Amino acid sequence: MSSKPWWTAAVFALLAPGVASASDAATARREPASAPQAPERQGFFMRFAPKLGYLFLSSDANVLSGFRQELSSSAQAPGYGFEYQIGREVWGRVSLAVALDLETYRSVRARVAGQTVEMQQFQLELFAFGLVATAFPFEDLGWHTALKVSACSVETAENDAVFMGSPLLGPQMRGPCFSAMGGYEWQHSRAWWLGIAARASYGFTTSDDGDHKLNLFSPGLVATVTYY
């Protein structure tokens, strides 16, 4: 009974691993690779947006008197705030939401009658309620731009300061406000998106009796947390 030469067995032992690897690679090529899951933004959502900003305002009333004294003034102050939105996608990559906005500005630096006054304890507060349209121009649904139209009011915050012997609480300044925002959100999980954006706001308000006017501008940064 004849047996195979020893060198035949040796060559087979050397070539067998390579043949098995080639077979595995061919099998892997035949199996379709799973496609990455496309990002989705569907249905209702809630967006939480803490923000930092800087306020610039000018008025024909004295801001330090709570807008009660007829004396032109301007002011600027750093601040922070919070915005809450609830809405849903309404068409393609466009969503519509209602928004509630609260902002507080402290350490006000005002210029009145040619003099600069710094008020560490003086505060201005802005309240806004409006409608926001957000568009996602690219397929990754990360980059977004938003426009907001709101009814807003600006008033001095309640504190212990007094003006001419009375508490420093003046009339509310009410009027329209407009905001624009642009930024990027990363999909953290199926339902959560986290992002950052730049925003700018402009408002034109008047006092309740219409005697005084106020213009404001506020640039800033916004962190966004969105849940679908």
Buried (B, 14 or more C-beta within 10 A) or exposed (E): EEEEEEEEEEEEEEEEEEEEEEEEEEEEEEEEEEEEEEBEBEEEBEBEBEBBBEBEBBBBBBBBBBBBBEBEBBBBBBBBBBBBBEBEBEEEBEBBBEBBBBBBBBBBBBBBEEEEBEBEEBBBBBBBEBBBBBBBEEEEBBBBBBEBBBBBBBBBBEEEBEBEEEEBBBBBBBBBBBBEBEBBBEBEEEEEBBBEBEBBBBBBBBBEEEEBBBBBBBBBBBBBBBEB
